Amino acid sequence: MIAFPIARHLSSPRTRSISVDLVSPSPPSELRLLSSTHEPLPSQTLPAELKTPPTAPLPVSPPLTKQAVEPADGMITATNLLASDILHDPANRQVRETLPKLDRYERITQLCNIEALEQVRLSGADGLADVVVPSAFGDTTISDTLMKAPQGAYRADREWYEIAFECVAGADLESVSAFKFKLGAAIPHDEWDSHNLTAEEFEDD
């Protein structure tokens, strides 16, 4: 595993990068007019030709479901992709110059790791994420430019947490064109050693 130190010279937005679909509330199923409790006098009865015909009831929309506002897989789709900006920061020149020397598989992996770190930071998760291990608990797959990491881990403030993500690298292999992720629970300390997770900085290979 190759881990590049990424300098943080970009100020990340404070807002969470979540695509939210705004859903209008359902119309009321029935409109009711308040009527007097007293019966009208015969002289107040309207002629038949002036009486208003009854109106059809308003259509009832189906109740909102959780899937209407959240994706079925529970993943958050990023709307602000940051890997390219991070790489083109002058402070990360060494990383930018090293990436083209890697094979295609490793290059896509590093691009997606950079994006994953930035999205975790923007998500409002506790602590400052500094390392992502996409294959901590399961294999990753790369097909064309799509990387899937269903059982990864990230470190924040010397603790490890579960993460799953899917990442599409740009055609130039210098950016990320799509990213979605899901954060999980803290990983118990007694599982760290068996998955090569450490609270300290990784040593350079």
Disulfide bonds with the S-S distance in Angstrom:
Cys112-Cys167 2.15
